């Protein structure tokens, strides 16, 4: 049984070693390093280790230099693209903020205008209500006079025939 436990496959050892090495490469001060940069550092380190020679005696091949230049230009291009996108986003945010401010100002103007219109309409309503009360009073007075006039007419026509009291 002990023999079985000691002979467990170590398939994950390479993966764990790789993750550990990546963690050491990143460190605490490089937490924002991109995947491409980390990959490039790991490739250079792997190349240097594979040469099994002193660093002073190391000859860097032309294709490795070209690869580094390409990686550098890709990095600069990616950073420029990120900056352009950030600037575009900032401009868009500023434009939206300006539009919102203009909309807010327009709404405030409309509120003031409508409040003024509301005050005018309230005054007109009050005037019309007073006018309607006056018209109702005139109508009531006219009906009373008409009723009295009809009664008097009946009285005067009936006095001709018979006495009216």
Secondary structure, 3 states (H helix, E strand, C coil): CHHHHHCCCCCCHHHHHHHHHHHHHHCCCCCCCCHHHHHHHHHHHHHHHHHCCCCCCCCCCHHHHHHHHHHHHHHHHHHHHHHHHHHHHHHHHHHHHHHHHHHHHHHHHHHHHHHHHHHHHHHHHHHHHHHHHHHHHHHHHHHHHHHHHHHHHHHHHHHHHCCCC
